[in-house]
Amino acid sequence: MSNVHGQARADRLRLAVKTLLFSTISYLALANSDARAQEIEDLPAVVVDTSEPPKARKKTANRTNTRLTVPEDKSKVGTTSTSSTSGAAASSVPSSSVPGSSATSQPDGNTGGPVKSGGVTGASTSIITREQIDRAAQSTLADIISREAGAQTSGLFGGVNGAKTTVDLRGFGVTGPSNTLILINGRRQNDWDLPGFDLSTIAKDSIERIEITRGNSGGVLYGDGAVGGVINIVTRTGVATPNQVKIDGGVGSFNTKEGNVSASGSSGPFSAFVNGNVIESDGYRDNNKLEQTSVVGDFRWMFTNGSVYLNVAADEQRLGLPGPRTLTELINDPRGTNSPRDNSEKDGARITLGASYQITPNVELILDGGVRKKEDTAEYLQFTGFESYLDTTLTTASFTPRANLTTPFLSLPSRIVAGIDVFDTDYDSDRSQLQGLNPIHRYAGGQTTVAGYWQQTVSVTPATDVSAGGRIQWNRTTASDVYDPTAPGAGFANPQGLPLDQNETNHAWHVGVEHQLVPGLTLLGRAAQSFRVPNIDERIGSSPLFQVTDFDLETQKSQDWEVGLRLQYGPLGLQSTYYEMRITDELRFDPINFVNTNLDPTLRRGVETIASLQLTPDVRLRGNLTYINAEFEEGPFAGNQVPLVSPWSGSAGVTWNILGPQLWLDANLRYFSQRYLDGNEINANAQYFVPSTALVDVKIGGEFDRLEWSAAVQNLFDEDYYDYGLDAGFGFYSFYPQPGRTFMIKAGTKW
């Protein structure tokens, strides 16, 4: 892909952002001036129900169509209320009045605090609200998520805007991105390759909330890859909101500049939200420059018994790849690079179109489908004669009909989510020595997935909910390789691989229970099974160097169980859970044979404790502490720790409304303990580690009338640190330093 083509795509994306924003703003402005008259004269015969009070109508409009539906009431499902609307069937409104976004549970108003009613019964769930995202001192989504219990991050590219930084839930280390399922509005985003989904391509201002559900149980509703947990990013809509435009910009360390424009509003049954974001930065390290643009839009048409919705998004990213530092370079020149020309380019787009219809008061049908596409190129030019160029295109189409039912089960309140998932993925990757040269290998692959699932929650008593569900998933995987021995550089490459055409069926299940022992104290527990199908990059690397690959790897299987207590006592919220997870055929790179393989069984055990305290009406304290013991159970590494997993991690923070919204402060401490370098499965005689690190981040801000401002400092005490390092064996080590103290100042206005 040439630079000319890349620039052309960039120009088209910028034009699309401007056009989408301008058209939406113009429409909202015109609609606001004479909305009712226009509605009567020009709109087709659409009935908008106004029988509810305004507050109730707004609440209904903001219900969402996630598969993890919950009652409107913020108290636990199945509380001691004797009302017929308590328990699993408590919601009398459609659970998907705003399809295309999603909800799992109601937060208690604090990031990291225990959630009062979980979307998956018995699971540990946290919600980060829009206000908490806005006020967070951390500048990236990955860093914000890293404040949560059980979450750890790794970055190889200088931390600039969190580009390509990965998130790991419950201790998988380098394979964390493949074992943590990322959703946007309840739709899976994990791509069928190792890089996975880049959180930095989502502008923070486009997000309504982030929902984190830990453990295997998400595998029933969302399929393979939900092993460590599920992170669901819910984007904003214009439903039941006043017409509004917001513009803001910021400047920060390393010549960082950011601009953001949002427009939202509604007119009668129509609503829209559009956000455009541009960020440029020289980056912390040499050859670390970032240029990134993203746009997201949400458009909805609501009628009496349902709605039609369209979600669109596009992003482009240009990033310099500074590469690793040796130990000497890490000490003497951490910001330098040995790869001044290495770079990557990524262009992505996604679209979802769907509709919901309330067939009866107890049955709702949602039909939606989508397409997402990613074009990714990378050049590695450090070593003359051993350069490499990758040009990859990945396209995924999906159709995901489902139903929400709130019909009684044996006269007991019940909530059912059932559906079918159909996914079809195409992968093409040309790998040459240099851009423009004939590919040495031309890999092609495809994966077709058809799955059915059912999950039901029943309130067996006013104080007890029981949930059970299952999923059956069929996969067909194909892979092929065309090798050109005459292409430049082919003499140092693997021979042509053998074609693969494989079918398999996998199962996931979940059972969970929550029982209110006394008002405010709930016992929760669950058990689940999930799985992870190998991605195409793991299959390509499934043979040692210079040997023929057959693309064949086993599917990873996981079973876990969890038990804990959740307490809500006045202003204090507290939750603590213990879990065990056993995995067979875990997919991982074997550092001894230099090959992707299935490992001997592994075991993860951990304790996650989450707490929050509303100290005063204006001061809230929050914190969490996680212990993880991730180890190999059998094989040559039996008893050893899984690399890149910190046994201890935690976070503590405070939010202080000094003068209400006019002046506020948010401060946070993040900590992770020492962990083994990637590649050091042997553990013995380890000379270097990823060291223990504590980072303090602070942000202050406020708003006056229509003006908003903020000033943030990350890594306040200028700690030298890195969160990823590689032990390549034979005395070769690589380190990827992260920035010291950084700042960001922002200001904006809305009208």
N, C-alpha and C positions, 0 to 999 in steps of 0.2 A: 504494500500500500504506500503510495508515494506521498511525499510531503505536500505536493500540490493537491492531491485528493483529500488529504487530511485537512488542509486549510479550507478547501471548498466545503467539506462537511461542517467545519467550525462556523463558516459564514452562514451556511444554511440553518444551523441550529440557533445561532444568535438572531437571525431574521425570524425564525419560528417563535422564539421567546418573545421578541418585541411584538410580533403580530398577535400572538395569543393574549399577551397582557393588554395590549391596546384595545383589542376587540372586546375582551371581558370588561375592562374598565368602562369603555364607551357604552356597552350594553347596560351595565349596572347604573351608570349615571342617567341614561335616558329612561330606564325602567323606574328609577326612583322618582322622576319628575311627574309621571302620569301613569303609575303602575296599574291602578285599579281600573281606570277607563280602558286602557289597552287590554287588560285581562278580559273584560266583558266583551269588547268588540271583536277582538282578533283571535282569541284562543279557542281551540276546539272544546267540545262539551266535556269538560273535566270538572269533577266535583271535589272540592277541598273541604274536609270535615273540620268545622269550627265549633263543634259542640262541646269540646273540652275547654276548661279555663286556659288562658294563655300559657301559664307555666306548665300545665300538663301537656299542652300541644307541643311546646318546645322540647320537653323531655321525651315525648314519643318520637318526635322527628329525629332526635339524636340517638335513638336506639340503633343498634347495628347488627349486621348479619353474620357475625363470626359463628363458627361452629361451637364456640365455647360460650353459649348463651347463658345468662343468669337473670334473676329477677331484678326489677327496678330497685327494690328496697336494698339499702346498703347493709342491712343486717344479714346475719348468716342465713343461708337457705335452711328452712326447717327450724326456725326459732320456736320459742315456746308459745308464740301467738296461736290462738285457736281459730283465727280467721281462716275462711276457706281459701284465701289468697296467699296463705303462707306456704312455705315449702317449695318444692321444685316447680310447681306450676304457678308461682306467685305473680308472674307478670301477665297482666290482662291485655297488654299492648303487643303489637307485632314485635318480634325480636330482631327484625331486620328492616325497620322503617328507613334506615339509611344503609342499604346494601353497598358493598364495595369497601366499607371500612369494617372494623371489628371491635369486639369487646370481650374481655374474659371475666372481669370482676370489678367490683367497685373499690377504689382505693380508700385508705383512711386519711388521705390528704398529705402524705409525706413520701418522699422518695425512699425506697428501701424499707419502709415500714411494713409490718405484716398486713396482708389483705384480708378483709373481713369475710368475704365469700369468694372462694376460688372457682374459676371457670372449670377446672378439672378437679373433681371432688377428691380431697386427700392430698393434693399437690401443693408444693411451696410456690407461691406466686407473688411477684412484686410488680407494681405499676409506677412508672415515672410519668408525671403529668406534664402538660404543656408549660405550666408556670414553672415547674422545677427545671425543665429543659431551658427555658428562657433565662432563669436566674443562675444556672450552673456556671461555676467558674471555669469548668473544663470547656475547651473550644471545640471538641470533636465528639461525635456520637459514641465512638469506641471508648473514650475516656469517661464519658458520663455513665455508660453501662458498666465500666470497670469499678464503679463505686458500689455496685450491687453484690450481694452475697453470692459466692461461688463463681464469680466471673473474673477471669484473668485475660490480659491482652499481650500481644507480641507485635512489634513493628520492625521492619527491615529498611524503611525508606525515610528515616529522619523525622518521622512524626508530623510532617507538614500536612496540616488539615486532617490528620488521621488517614491519609491516603494508603490504602491496602493494609491498614492495621487490622489484625484479626482478633476475634473474641472467642474465648474458650470457656464453656460452662462445665463444671464438675470434672476437670482434671484430665484432659486429653493431650495437652501439650501442642506439638506441631500439627497434629491432625484435628485440633479444636474446631477449625472452620468447617470441616466435613462432618463433625458430630454435633454441631449446633445449628439448628434449622432457623433460617431467617425468613420471616414472612413480612409482606406489606399488605395491610388490610386483609389479613387472613389467607393470602395467597403465597405459596412457597416461591422463594427467589434463589435458593441455592442452585448454582449452575452445575452442569455435569463435567466440571473440571476442577483442578486443584485450587486455582485462585479464588473460586467461589464468588460471593457477593461482597462488593466494596461499600461499606457503610458510609464512606465519605461522600458518595455521590448523591446522598439525600440531604437537602438543605434542612437545617434544624427548624427554620421558621415554617416549614411545610408540615410539621409533625404535630399531631394532637396529643399523642401519648405513646409510651413504649410499654409493652406487657411482656414480662419474663415468667415463663413456666418451666420449672426445673424438672429434670428426670425424663424417663422413658415414655411417660403417659401420653405425650403429644403425638406419638407414633400412630395411634388409632385414627385420629382426625386428619393428620397431615402427611403421614407416610414416612418413608425411609429418611434417615439422617437426623431424626429427633431423638438422639441418644442422650447427650448431655442436657438437652432442653430445647425450648423454643423461644425465640425473640420475635415478637409481633410488633411491627411499627405501624401505627394507625395514623394515616394522614388526615389533614383537615378537610372539612367540607364547608360549603356556604349555607347549609340548611339552617333555617330559623335564625340567621344572623343579620344584623343591619348591613347595608351597603357600606363598604369601607375599603380604603386603599392605604397601604403602609409602605413607606420607603425608608430604608436605613442603610448605612454604610459604616465601615470601620477600617482602621489602620492598626498594624501591629508589628511585632518583631520580624526581622528578616525581610523587611520591605513587603509585608503582607498587606494586601488591599482586598476588601470584600464589599460587594454591593448586593442588596436584596430588595425585591419588589414583590408585594403581595396584594391581591385584590380579592374580595369576597363579598357575598351578599345573596339576597334572594328577592324574588318578585313573584307573588302568587305561588304556583306549584314549582316554579323553576328556581334553581340555586346553582351557584358556581363558586369555585375557589381556584385561583391560579397563583403560583409562586415561581419567580425566576431568581436564580442566584448565580453570581459570578465571583470567583476568587482567584487571585494571583499571588504568588509568593516566591521569593528566591530560595526559600528553604533554609534549614539549619546547616546543611552541609554543602560542600561544593557539588556541582551537578545535581542539585536537588530542587530545581525550579518546578513549580506547579502552575498550570493553567487549567482551570476547571469551570465548566458552565453546566447548569442543570435547570430544568423546567418541569413543573408538575401541574396538572390540571384535573379538577373534579367537577363534573357537570351532572345535574340530577333533575328529574321530572317526577314529581310525586302526585299520585291520584288517590282516590278514596281507599282502595284496597291494596296499594302497592306503590312501586316506583320503577323508573328506568334510570340507569346510571352509566356514566362513561368516565373511566380513569385513564389518563394518559401521562406519560413521563418520558423524558429524554435527558441524556447527559453525555458530556465529552470530557476527557481528561488527558492531559499531556504532562508527563512526569519524568524528570531526570532520575536515573538510578545510580546513586553514589557507591553502592557496593559495600563490602565489609572492610573492617580495619583489623590489622594484626595487633597483637598485644602492645608492641612498641608504638605503633601508630595511634592506638587508642589512648595511650598515655600522653604522647607528644603532640599529636595532631588529630584529635577526634573528628574535626569538621572536614578533613581532607578527603580525597578520593583517588583511587587508582583506576577508575573507569570514567573518565571525563566525558565520554561520548555515549555511554549506555543510556537508553531511554525506552519508554513505553508510551503507547497511545491506545486509548480505549474509547469506543463509542457505543452507547447503549440506548435502547428504547423499549418501552413496554406499553401495552394498551389492554384494557379490560372493558368489556361491554356486557351488561347484564340487566336483569329485571327481577323483581320480587312481586309475589302476589299472595295475598291473604285469602286462601280458598275458603276457609271457615275460621271462626274465632280461635280455633285450636290448631289449625294446620296452615303453614306458610311454605310456599315453594319458591326457591331461588334458582334461577338459571343464569349462569354466566360463563364466559370463556375469555381467553386472552392469548396474546402473542408477545413474547419478549425476545429481543435479539441483542447480541453482544459481539462487536468486532474488536479484536485485541491484537496489537502488534508489539513486538519487543525486539530491540537490538542489543546484543552483547558484543562489544568490540574491544575489550581490554587486551586480549592476547592475540597478536598477529598470527594468522594462519589457523587459529582456532575460534574465529568469530562464529556467531550464530544469529540467525534472524527467524523469528516466529510470526506467522500470520494466521490467526485463528478466527473462525466465525462459528458462533453457537446460537442456534435458533430453537426456541421451545414454544409449542402451541399447546393449549390446554382447554378442556371443557369440564366444568365441575358443578353439575346440578346437585341440589341437596334440598332437604326439607327439615323444618323445625316443627315438632309436634308437642303439644302440652295437654295430651289426653290422659285421664286417670289410668293407673295400672292397679288392678285389683282394688279399686276404689281409693287408691292412694295417689296423692299428687305426683305427677311424673313429667319429666322433660326429656325429649328424644331429639337427637340430631343424627340424621342418616343421609348418605349420599354416595355418589359415584365420582371418581377422579379418573380422567383420561388425559395423559400427557404424551406428547411426541416430540423428541429432541433430535436435532441433526447437528453434527459436529464435523467441521473440515479444518484441517491444520496443515499448512505448508511450512516445512522447516528446511531452510537453506543456510549456506554459510554467510551470505550477505544479501541484502535487499536487492532484488532485480536478477539474482542468479537462479538457475534451475533448482527446484527443491530436491534435497537429498531424500527426504521422506515426505510423502503426502498421505497423511492419516485421514481416514473417514470413519465416522461411527454414527450409530443411531440407537436410541433407546425409546421403546414404546411401553407405556405403563397403563394398565387398567386396574382399578381397585374399587372395592365396595366397603363401606364401613357403617357401623351402627354404634351409638353410645347413648345410654339411658341413665338418668338419675332419678331416683325415687325417694321421696320423704317417707320412710317407713314409720317414723313417729314425728311429732312436732320438733323433736330435738335431734333427729338422726337422719342423715342423708346417706344413701348407698348408691354407688355408680358402677356400671360395668359396660364394657364395649369391646368390639373386635374389628379387625380389618383383615381382609384377604387381598393380596396385591400380586398381580402377574406382570412380569417384566420380560420383554424380549430385547436382547442386546446384540448389536452387530458391530464389528470393527474390521477394518482392512488397512493395508499398508502398501503403497507403491514406492519402491526403492529405486533410485537412479544411480547406478554405480559410476556413471560418467560425470555426475554433478560435482562441482568444486567442493572439496572437503569430505567427499563420500568415503574416502579411505579410512577415516577415523570414526565411522558411524556403525551402528548395529546393522546386520543384514535385514532383508525384508521379512516382516512378520507374517505369521500364518493367519488366515482369516478366521473370524469368530462369528458364530450365529448360535446364540444361547437363549434358552427359555427357562424361567424358574418362577416358582410361586413362594411367597413369603407371608408370614402372619404376624400381626401385632395384637396385643390385648391389654386391657386395663381393668382393674377393680379398685375401688376406693371407698372410703367411709369417713364421714365427719360426724362427731357426736358431741353435743353441748353438755358437758358434765354439770356445770352450774352456769348461770348467766354470766357471760363474759369469758368463760374458759371452755375451749373446744379441744377435743382429742381428734387428731387426724391421722390417717394412714392410707397407704395405697401399695399396690404391686403392679408391675407392668412388664411387658416384653416388647422390644422394638428391634429394628434391623437397619443396616446400612449397606446399600448396593455399591460396589466399587465404581469410582468415576473413571472417565476415559483416560485421564492422565496417569492414574494408578495402573490401569491396564497396559498402557503403552510402556510403562517402566517395570513390567512384571518379569523381566528376564535380566540376567547379569549383562554387563558390558560385552559387546561383540558376540552376543548369542541371539538366536532367533526367539522372538517373543510370540506367544500364542494368545496374549491378551486375557488369559484365564486366571481369575482370582475368585475365591469363595466370598459369599456374602457374610458380612459381620453380623453376629447375633448378640443381643444384650437382654439381660433380665435384671430388674432392680426392685427393691422394696424400700419403703420409707415410713417412719412413724414420728409423730411430734405433737407438741402442744402449742395452741395459740391463745394468748391472753389479751383481752381488752378491758382495762380497769381505769375508768375515767380517762385522764389524759395520757395514760401509759399504754403503749402497744408493744407486745413481745411475742415472738415466735421462735421456737427452737425445734429442729428436726434432725434425726439421724437417718442415714441411708447407706445401703450397700448395693453395689452394681457389679455384676459378673459378666464378662464379655468373652465370647469365643470367636476365633478367627478374626481378631482385631486387625484392621488394615493399617499397615505402618511400614515405613522405610526401614529396611534391615541394613544397619551400618557395617556389618561384617561382610555381607555378600553384595552390597551396593545394589539392592533390588527392592521393589515394593512387594510385600508378601503378607500372608496371614500369620499372625503370631500365635504362640501358645496362649492359654487363657490368662486374662488379667483381672484384677480385683480393685475396685475403688470403694473406699469407705470414708464417710465424712460427717461432720456436724456443722450445720449452718444456723446461726443465731442472729435474729434481726430485731431491732428495738427502735422505738420512737417515743418521744416525750414532749407533749405540749406544755412547756415550762410556764409560760405566760401566754396571754392572747396574742402576743407579738413575737414570741421566741419559741422555736421548735428545735429540739435536739434529735439527732438520728444517728444510728450506728449499726454495724454488723461485724461479725467475726466468723470466719470459716476455717475449718480444719479439714484437709484432704489427705488421705493416704492412698496414693495411686501406685500399685506395684504389680509386677509380673508374678503370676502364681506358679507357672510351670516353665519348662524349657531351660535354655542356657542362661537366661536372665532371672530365674526364679528367685524371689525375695528382693529383687532390686527395685528401685524407684523409677517410675516413668519420667523421662527427662522433660524439662520445661514446665513442670508443675510445682508451684510453691505450696508446701504443706500448710502454711499459714497465710491468710490474707484478711484484710479488713478495711473498714472505712468508718470515719466519724465526722459528723458535720453539724453545723448550726445555720439556721435561717432566722434572721432578725429583721422585722419590720420596724426600723428605727422611727420613721415618721410615716407609717403606712406605706402606700404605694409611692409616695413622694421620695422616700429614701429607704433603701433596704441593703442588707449585707448577707452574703452567702459565703461560708468558709468550709473547707473540707480537707480532711487528712486521708490519704490513701496509702496502704501499706501492703507489700508482699514480701515474703521471706525468701531466703536463698533457695535456688533451684539448680538442678543439673543442666549443663548445656545440652542442646539438641545433639543427638548422636552418641551420647554417653550412656547407653543402656547398661554398660558393664558396671558403672558406678565406681569401681575400684580405682585407687590411685588418681582420683580426679584432682587436677591442679587448679582448675579455674571453674567458676560457677557464674550464673547470673546472680549478682549479690542482692542481699536484702535492701529494700529501698522504701523510704517514707517520703511522700510528696505532699506539700501543703499548697492548696489553691484557694484564692480569695477573689471575690467579685463584689463590687458595690455599684448600685445603680438607682434609678428612680424615674419618675415621670411627672411632668407638669403640663396640665391641660393636654395638648396633642403632641407634646415633645417627650421623647424617651432617650435615656443615655445610660451607659454602663462603662465600667473600667475593670478589667480582669487581669490578674497575674497568676500564671501557672508556674509550679515549681518555685515557690516564693523564696526558698533558701538556696536556690541555684545548685541543687544536687547533681553531681555527675553520675549518670546511670545508663544502663541499657536493659531491655527486657527480652532480648533474644541474642543468643550466641551459639556457635556451632563448634563442636569437637569433631573434626574430620579425620582424626586418627593420625598416627605417625608424627605427632607433635605439631600438627597444623590446627590453628584455632582462628575463628572469625568472630568478630564482634560488631554490633550494629548500634552505635551510640544514639541516644535520644537528646533532645534539646535541654539546656539548662533553663534559667529563668526566662519566661516570655511574657509579653503583655499584649492586650488587645483593647482598644478604645472604640466604642460604637456610639452613634447617635442617629436618631431617626424621627419621623413624624408620621401621623396617621390622620386621616380625615374621612 
